Amino acid sequence: MLTIEEFRLLPDDEKAERYKELSDHDRFIWRISSPLSAKVVTNKELSKEQRESVRESRLKLLKEGKITQQQFDELEKD
């Protein structure tokens, strides 16, 4: 079994593969102590077809009662 100390010394790509070798306790320790990694997300303009598809999906959710009219209206503002 891999210890948390050994795990911390591994290169990042190997950590992804070997994470499952940690004990439950060490996995918990790693999750709460590992540095957060940020990812930049950019907005991209949707095509007319994509906007229509999203609107149809929202309407379906509204009809199925999975979202309220107020939620639908808020989403449509975007």
Backbone as XML, in Angstrom:
<?xml version="1.0"?>
<chain id="A" units="angstrom">
  <residue number="1" name="MET">
    <atom name="N" x="0.854" y="-1.179" z="0.000"/>
    <atom name="CA" x="0.000" y="0.000" z="0.000"/>
    <atom name="C" x="0.900" y="1.243" z="0.000"/>
  </residue>
  <residue number="2" name="LEU">
    <atom name="N" x="0.486" y="2.223" z="-0.739"/>
    <atom name="CA" x="1.210" y="3.483" z="-0.883"/>
    <atom name="C" x="0.877" y="4.408" z="0.285"/>
  </residue>
  <residue number="3" name="THR">
    <atom name="N" x="1.892" y="5.028" z="0.867"/>
    <atom name="CA" x="1.627" y="5.966" z="1.967"/>
    <atom name="C" x="1.418" y="7.365" z="1.391"/>
  </residue>
  <residue number="4" name="ILE">
    <atom name="N" x="0.805" y="8.235" z="2.163"/>
    <atom name="CA" x="0.562" y="9.610" z="1.737"/>
    <atom name="C" x="1.880" y="10.335" z="1.486"/>
  </residue>
  <residue number="5" name="GLU">
    <atom name="N" x="2.887" y="10.032" z="2.292"/>
    <atom name="CA" x="4.201" y="10.665" z="2.119"/>
    <atom name="C" x="4.820" y="10.271" z="0.777"/>
  </residue>
  <residue number="6" name="GLU">
    <atom name="N" x="4.738" y="8.992" z="0.432"/>
    <atom name="CA" x="5.253" y="8.525" z="-0.861"/>
    <atom name="C" x="4.446" y="9.138" z="-2.005"/>
  </residue>
  <residue number="7" name="PHE">
    <atom name="N" x="3.137" y="9.191" z="-1.816"/>
    <atom name="CA" x="2.243" y="9.717" z="-2.833"/>
    <atom name="C" x="2.560" y="11.176" z="-3.166"/>
  </residue>
  <residue number="8" name="ARG">
    <atom name="N" x="2.817" y="11.972" z="-2.145"/>
    <atom name="CA" x="3.112" y="13.395" z="-2.350"/>
    <atom name="C" x="4.358" y="13.620" z="-3.202"/>
  </residue>
  <residue number="9" name="LEU">
    <atom name="N" x="5.266" y="12.674" z="-3.208"/>
    <atom name="CA" x="6.509" y="12.807" z="-3.969"/>
    <atom name="C" x="6.357" y="12.419" z="-5.441"/>
  </residue>
  <residue number="10" name="LEU">
    <atom name="N" x="5.245" y="11.798" z="-5.791"/>
    <atom name="CA" x="5.028" y="11.349" z="-7.169"/>
    <atom name="C" x="4.756" y="12.517" z="-8.106"/>
  </residue>
  <residue number="11" name="PRO">
    <atom name="N" x="5.121" y="12.363" z="-9.391"/>
    <atom name="CA" x="4.724" y="13.379" z="-10.378"/>
    <atom name="C" x="3.198" y="13.388" z="-10.509"/>
  </residue>
  <residue number="12" name="ASP">
    <atom name="N" x="2.633" y="14.527" z="-10.892"/>
    <atom name="CA" x="1.172" y="14.678" z="-10.955"/>
    <atom name="C" x="0.493" y="13.624" z="-11.821"/>
  </residue>
  <residue number="13" name="ASP">
    <atom name="N" x="1.069" y="13.304" z="-12.973"/>
    <atom name="CA" x="0.417" y="12.324" z="-13.848"/>
    <atom name="C" x="0.392" y="10.931" z="-13.207"/>
  </residue>
  <residue number="14" name="GLU">
    <atom name="N" x="1.392" y="10.611" z="-12.420"/>
    <atom name="CA" x="1.416" y="9.314" z="-11.743"/>
    <atom name="C" x="0.459" y="9.299" z="-10.549"/>
  </residue>
  <residue number="15" name="LYS">
    <atom name="N" x="0.252" y="10.456" z="-9.934"/>
    <atom name="CA" x="-0.694" y="10.529" z="-8.809"/>
    <atom name="C" x="-2.089" y="10.095" z="-9.256"/>
  </residue>
  <residue number="16" name="ALA">
    <atom name="N" x="-2.483" y="10.510" z="-10.437"/>
    <atom name="CA" x="-3.814" y="10.145" z="-10.941"/>
    <atom name="C" x="-3.957" y="8.633" z="-11.048"/>
  </residue>
  <residue number="17" name="GLU">
    <atom name="N" x="-2.908" y="7.961" z="-11.479"/>
    <atom name="CA" x="-2.947" y="6.503" z="-11.629"/>
    <atom name="C" x="-2.887" y="5.778" z="-10.290"/>
  </residue>
  <residue number="18" name="ARG">
    <atom name="N" x="-2.126" y="6.284" z="-9.351"/>
    <atom name="CA" x="-1.827" y="5.551" z="-8.116"/>
    <atom name="C" x="-2.683" y="5.965" z="-6.925"/>
  </residue>
  <residue number="19" name="TYR">
    <atom name="N" x="-3.562" y="6.933" z="-7.117"/>
    <atom name="CA" x="-4.436" y="7.415" z="-6.040"/>
    <atom name="C" x="-5.182" y="6.264" z="-5.361"/>
  </residue>
  <residue number="20" name="LYS">
    <atom name="N" x="-5.646" y="5.316" z="-6.154"/>
    <atom name="CA" x="-6.433" y="4.204" z="-5.605"/>
    <atom name="C" x="-5.620" y="3.292" z="-4.689"/>
  </residue>
  <residue number="21" name="GLU">
    <atom name="N" x="-4.289" y="3.425" z="-4.710"/>
    <atom name="CA" x="-3.439" y="2.604" z="-3.851"/>
    <atom name="C" x="-3.342" y="3.154" z="-2.422"/>
  </residue>
  <residue number="22" name="LEU">
    <atom name="N" x="-3.838" y="4.348" z="-2.200"/>
    <atom name="CA" x="-3.821" y="4.935" z="-0.862"/>
    <atom name="C" x="-4.894" y="4.298" z="0.006"/>
  </residue>
  <residue number="23" name="SER">
    <atom name="N" x="-4.685" y="4.305" z="1.296"/>
    <atom name="CA" x="-5.733" y="3.843" z="2.222"/>
    <atom name="C" x="-6.879" y="4.855" z="2.186"/>
  </residue>
  <residue number="24" name="ASP">
    <atom name="N" x="-8.033" y="4.468" z="2.677"/>
    <atom name="CA" x="-9.176" y="5.381" z="2.731"/>
    <atom name="C" x="-8.811" y="6.654" z="3.495"/>
  </residue>
  <residue number="25" name="HIS">
    <atom name="N" x="-8.119" y="6.470" z="4.604"/>
    <atom name="CA" x="-7.724" y="7.621" z="5.421"/>
    <atom name="C" x="-6.777" y="8.540" z="4.656"/>
  </residue>
  <residue number="26" name="ASP">
    <atom name="N" x="-5.776" y="7.966" z="3.986"/>
    <atom name="CA" x="-4.821" y="8.791" z="3.233"/>
    <atom name="C" x="-5.480" y="9.481" z="2.036"/>
  </residue>
  <residue number="27" name="ARG">
    <atom name="N" x="-6.450" y="8.810" z="1.403"/>
    <atom name="CA" x="-7.193" y="9.478" z="0.314"/>
    <atom name="C" x="-7.945" y="10.688" z="0.852"/>
  </residue>
  <residue number="28" name="PHE">
    <atom name="N" x="-8.536" y="10.536" z="2.020"/>
    <atom name="CA" x="-9.240" y="11.648" z="2.653"/>
    <atom name="C" x="-8.257" y="12.785" z="2.950"/>
  </residue>
  <residue number="29" name="ILE">
    <atom name="N" x="-7.127" y="12.441" z="3.535"/>
    <atom name="CA" x="-6.110" y="13.449" z="3.847"/>
    <atom name="C" x="-5.683" y="14.171" z="2.572"/>
  </residue>
  <residue number="30" name="TRP">
    <atom name="N" x="-5.483" y="13.438" z="1.496"/>
    <atom name="CA" x="-5.065" y="14.063" z="0.233"/>
    <atom name="C" x="-6.151" y="15.002" z="-0.294"/>
  </residue>
  <residue number="31" name="ARG">
    <atom name="N" x="-7.401" y="14.576" z="-0.237"/>
    <atom name="CA" x="-8.492" y="15.417" z="-0.760"/>
    <atom name="C" x="-8.607" y="16.726" z="-0.002"/>
  </residue>
  <residue number="32" name="ILE">
    <atom name="N" x="-8.427" y="16.694" z="1.315"/>
    <atom name="CA" x="-8.607" y="17.932" z="2.078"/>
    <atom name="C" x="-7.346" y="18.782" z="2.145"/>
  </residue>
  <residue number="33" name="SER">
    <atom name="N" x="-6.197" y="18.210" z="1.764"/>
    <atom name="CA" x="-4.960" y="18.977" z="1.885"/>
    <atom name="C" x="-4.297" y="19.311" z="0.554"/>
  </residue>
  <residue number="34" name="SER">
    <atom name="N" x="-4.784" y="18.728" z="-0.519"/>
    <atom name="CA" x="-4.143" y="18.987" z="-1.814"/>
    <atom name="C" x="-4.477" y="20.393" z="-2.299"/>
  </residue>
  <residue number="35" name="PRO">
    <atom name="N" x="-3.529" y="21.015" z="-2.974"/>
    <atom name="CA" x="-3.786" y="22.357" z="-3.493"/>
    <atom name="C" x="-4.865" y="22.319" z="-4.570"/>
  </residue>
  <residue number="36" name="LEU">
    <atom name="N" x="-5.672" y="23.356" z="-4.600"/>
    <atom name="CA" x="-6.710" y="23.453" z="-5.622"/>
    <atom name="C" x="-6.074" y="23.818" z="-6.946"/>
  </residue>
  <residue number="37" name="SER">
    <atom name="N" x="-6.570" y="23.239" z="-7.992"/>
    <atom name="CA" x="-6.077" y="23.613" z="-9.313"/>
    <atom name="C" x="-7.195" y="24.354" z="-10.037"/>
  </residue>
  <residue number="38" name="ALA">
    <atom name="N" x="-6.847" y="25.479" z="-10.588"/>
    <atom name="CA" x="-7.834" y="26.302" z="-11.279"/>
    <atom name="C" x="-7.819" y="26.001" z="-12.769"/>
  </residue>
  <residue number="39" name="LYS">
    <atom name="N" x="-8.971" y="26.110" z="-13.353"/>
    <atom name="CA" x="-9.091" y="25.913" z="-14.792"/>
    <atom name="C" x="-9.853" y="27.106" z="-15.357"/>
  </residue>
  <residue number="40" name="VAL">
    <atom name="N" x="-9.312" y="27.711" z="-16.379"/>
    <atom name="CA" x="-9.955" y="28.859" z="-16.996"/>
    <atom name="C" x="-11.046" y="28.357" z="-17.937"/>
  </residue>
  <residue number="41" name="VAL">
    <atom name="N" x="-12.230" y="28.890" z="-17.750"/>
    <atom name="CA" x="-13.356" y="28.530" z="-18.606"/>
    <atom name="C" x="-13.728" y="29.770" z="-19.400"/>
  </residue>
  <residue number="42" name="THR">
    <atom name="N" x="-13.767" y="29.624" z="-20.693"/>
    <atom name="CA" x="-14.123" y="30.764" z="-21.529"/>
    <atom name="C" x="-15.540" y="30.599" z="-22.045"/>
  </residue>
  <residue number="43" name="ASN">
    <atom name="N" x="-16.191" y="31.695" z="-22.247"/>
    <atom name="CA" x="-17.531" y="31.676" z="-22.827"/>
    <atom name="C" x="-17.414" y="31.696" z="-24.341"/>
  </residue>
  <residue number="44" name="LYS">
    <atom name="N" x="-18.274" y="30.950" z="-24.969"/>
    <atom name="CA" x="-18.280" y="30.884" z="-26.422"/>
    <atom name="C" x="-19.706" y="31.131" z="-26.880"/>
  </residue>
  <residue number="45" name="GLU">
    <atom name="N" x="-19.854" y="31.936" z="-27.880"/>
    <atom name="CA" x="-21.183" y="32.237" z="-28.404"/>
    <atom name="C" x="-21.779" y="30.978" z="-29.041"/>
  </residue>
  <residue number="46" name="LEU">
    <atom name="N" x="-23.042" y="30.695" z="-28.691"/>
    <atom name="CA" x="-23.731" y="29.542" z="-29.264"/>
    <atom name="C" x="-24.309" y="29.888" z="-30.626"/>
  </residue>
  <residue number="47" name="SER">
    <atom name="N" x="-24.376" y="28.879" z="-31.454"/>
    <atom name="CA" x="-25.017" y="29.072" z="-32.758"/>
    <atom name="C" x="-26.526" y="29.146" z="-32.539"/>
  </residue>
  <residue number="48" name="LYS">
    <atom name="N" x="-27.244" y="29.584" z="-33.564"/>
    <atom name="CA" x="-28.708" y="29.678" z="-33.483"/>
    <atom name="C" x="-29.310" y="28.301" z="-33.179"/>
  </residue>
  <residue number="49" name="GLU">
    <atom name="N" x="-28.780" y="27.275" z="-33.811"/>
    <atom name="CA" x="-29.278" y="25.911" z="-33.597"/>
    <atom name="C" x="-29.033" y="25.459" z="-32.159"/>
  </residue>
  <residue number="50" name="GLN">
    <atom name="N" x="-27.862" y="25.784" z="-31.623"/>
    <atom name="CA" x="-27.543" y="25.413" z="-30.251"/>
    <atom name="C" x="-28.453" y="26.146" z="-29.266"/>
  </residue>
  <residue number="51" name="ARG">
    <atom name="N" x="-28.709" y="27.428" z="-29.515"/>
    <atom name="CA" x="-29.596" y="28.196" z="-28.632"/>
    <atom name="C" x="-31.004" y="27.600" z="-28.645"/>
  </residue>
  <residue number="52" name="GLU">
    <atom name="N" x="-31.485" y="27.210" z="-29.812"/>
    <atom name="CA" x="-32.813" y="26.603" z="-29.931"/>
    <atom name="C" x="-32.864" y="25.260" z="-29.192"/>
  </residue>
  <residue number="53" name="SER">
    <atom name="N" x="-31.812" y="24.486" z="-29.309"/>
    <atom name="CA" x="-31.754" y="23.197" z="-28.634"/>
    <atom name="C" x="-31.790" y="23.381" z="-27.118"/>
  </residue>
  <residue number="54" name="VAL">
    <atom name="N" x="-31.052" y="24.359" z="-26.616"/>
    <atom name="CA" x="-31.039" y="24.643" z="-25.182"/>
    <atom name="C" x="-32.427" y="25.091" z="-24.736"/>
  </residue>
  <residue number="55" name="ARG">
    <atom name="N" x="-33.059" y="25.950" z="-25.527"/>
    <atom name="CA" x="-34.402" y="26.445" z="-25.179"/>
    <atom name="C" x="-35.409" y="25.297" z="-25.151"/>
  </residue>
  <residue number="56" name="GLU">
    <atom name="N" x="-35.331" y="24.391" z="-26.126"/>
    <atom name="CA" x="-36.232" y="23.237" z="-26.159"/>
    <atom name="C" x="-36.019" y="22.352" z="-24.927"/>
  </residue>
  <residue number="57" name="SER">
    <atom name="N" x="-34.761" y="22.174" z="-24.526"/>
    <atom name="CA" x="-34.465" y="21.380" z="-23.328"/>
    <atom name="C" x="-35.057" y="22.033" z="-22.089"/>
  </residue>
  <residue number="58" name="ARG">
    <atom name="N" x="-34.952" y="23.349" z="-22.006"/>
    <atom name="CA" x="-35.508" y="24.073" z="-20.866"/>
    <atom name="C" x="-37.033" y="23.973" z="-20.844"/>
  </residue>
  <residue number="59" name="LEU">
    <atom name="N" x="-37.655" y="24.096" z="-22.022"/>
    <atom name="CA" x="-39.107" y="23.969" z="-22.098"/>
    <atom name="C" x="-39.569" y="22.582" z="-21.651"/>
  </residue>
  <residue number="60" name="LYS">
    <atom name="N" x="-38.812" y="21.577" z="-22.047"/>
    <atom name="CA" x="-39.135" y="20.205" z="-21.642"/>
    <atom name="C" x="-39.056" y="20.076" z="-20.120"/>
  </residue>
  <residue number="61" name="LEU">
    <atom name="N" x="-38.012" y="20.637" z="-19.528"/>
    <atom name="CA" x="-37.872" y="20.597" z="-18.064"/>
    <atom name="C" x="-39.032" y="21.318" z="-17.384"/>
  </residue>
  <residue number="62" name="LEU">
    <atom name="N" x="-39.453" y="22.427" z="-17.965"/>
    <atom name="CA" x="-40.580" y="23.182" z="-17.429"/>
    <atom name="C" x="-41.862" y="22.349" z="-17.495"/>
  </residue>
  <residue number="63" name="LYS">
    <atom name="N" x="-42.129" y="21.735" z="-18.648"/>
    <atom name="CA" x="-43.336" y="20.929" z="-18.830"/>
    <atom name="C" x="-43.351" y="19.716" z="-17.906"/>
  </residue>
  <residue number="64" name="GLU">
    <atom name="N" x="-42.160" y="19.162" z="-17.627"/>
    <atom name="CA" x="-42.060" y="17.983" z="-16.751"/>
    <atom name="C" x="-42.080" y="18.369" z="-15.276"/>
  </residue>
  <residue number="65" name="GLY">
    <atom name="N" x="-42.113" y="19.665" z="-14.996"/>
    <atom name="CA" x="-42.148" y="20.125" z="-13.611"/>
    <atom name="C" x="-40.807" y="20.057" z="-12.899"/>
  </residue>
  <residue number="66" name="LYS">
    <atom name="N" x="-39.747" y="19.916" z="-13.658"/>
    <atom name="CA" x="-38.414" y="19.820" z="-13.055"/>
    <atom name="C" x="-37.818" y="21.194" z="-12.761"/>
  </residue>
  <residue number="67" name="ILE">
    <atom name="N" x="-38.343" y="22.220" z="-13.419"/>
    <atom name="CA" x="-37.990" y="23.598" z="-13.095"/>
    <atom name="C" x="-39.279" y="24.410" z="-13.053"/>
  </residue>
  <residue number="68" name="THR">
    <atom name="N" x="-39.248" y="25.510" z="-12.331"/>
    <atom name="CA" x="-40.422" y="26.375" z="-12.231"/>
    <atom name="C" x="-40.408" y="27.393" z="-13.370"/>
  </residue>
  <residue number="69" name="GLN">
    <atom name="N" x="-41.540" y="28.062" z="-13.538"/>
    <atom name="CA" x="-41.619" y="29.118" z="-14.542"/>
    <atom name="C" x="-40.591" y="30.206" z="-14.227"/>
  </residue>
  <residue number="70" name="GLN">
    <atom name="N" x="-40.449" y="30.528" z="-12.954"/>
    <atom name="CA" x="-39.481" y="31.549" z="-12.557"/>
    <atom name="C" x="-38.049" y="31.127" z="-12.934"/>
  </residue>
  <residue number="71" name="GLN">
    <atom name="N" x="-37.710" y="29.860" z="-12.696"/>
    <atom name="CA" x="-36.379" y="29.373" z="-13.071"/>
    <atom name="C" x="-36.199" y="29.429" z="-14.585"/>
  </residue>
  <residue number="72" name="PHE">
    <atom name="N" x="-37.241" y="29.027" z="-15.309"/>
    <atom name="CA" x="-37.181" y="29.081" z="-16.764"/>
    <atom name="C" x="-36.929" y="30.506" z="-17.240"/>
  </residue>
  <residue number="73" name="ASP">
    <atom name="N" x="-37.676" y="31.447" z="-16.686"/>
    <atom name="CA" x="-37.531" y="32.853" z="-17.079"/>
    <atom name="C" x="-36.118" y="33.362" z="-16.775"/>
  </residue>
  <residue number="74" name="GLU">
    <atom name="N" x="-35.575" y="32.983" z="-15.621"/>
    <atom name="CA" x="-34.213" y="33.406" z="-15.263"/>
    <atom name="C" x="-33.195" y="32.844" z="-16.253"/>
  </residue>
  <residue number="75" name="LEU">
    <atom name="N" x="-33.368" y="31.584" z="-16.616"/>
    <atom name="CA" x="-32.441" y="30.964" z="-17.567"/>
    <atom name="C" x="-32.540" y="31.600" z="-18.952"/>
  </residue>
  <residue number="76" name="GLU">
    <atom name="N" x="-33.735" y="32.004" z="-19.324"/>
    <atom name="CA" x="-33.931" y="32.625" z="-20.636"/>
    <atom name="C" x="-33.328" y="34.013" z="-20.723"/>
  </residue>
  <residue number="77" name="LYS">
    <atom name="N" x="-33.087" y="34.650" z="-19.593"/>
    <atom name="CA" x="-32.462" y="35.981" z="-19.606"/>
    <atom name="C" x="-31.025" y="35.916" z="-20.105"/>
  </residue>
  <residue number="78" name="ASP">
    <atom name="N" x="-30.383" y="34.802" z="-19.850"/>
    <atom name="CA" x="-28.957" y="34.681" z="-20.192"/>
    <atom name="C" x="-28.707" y="34.703" z="-21.663"/>
  </residue>
</chain>
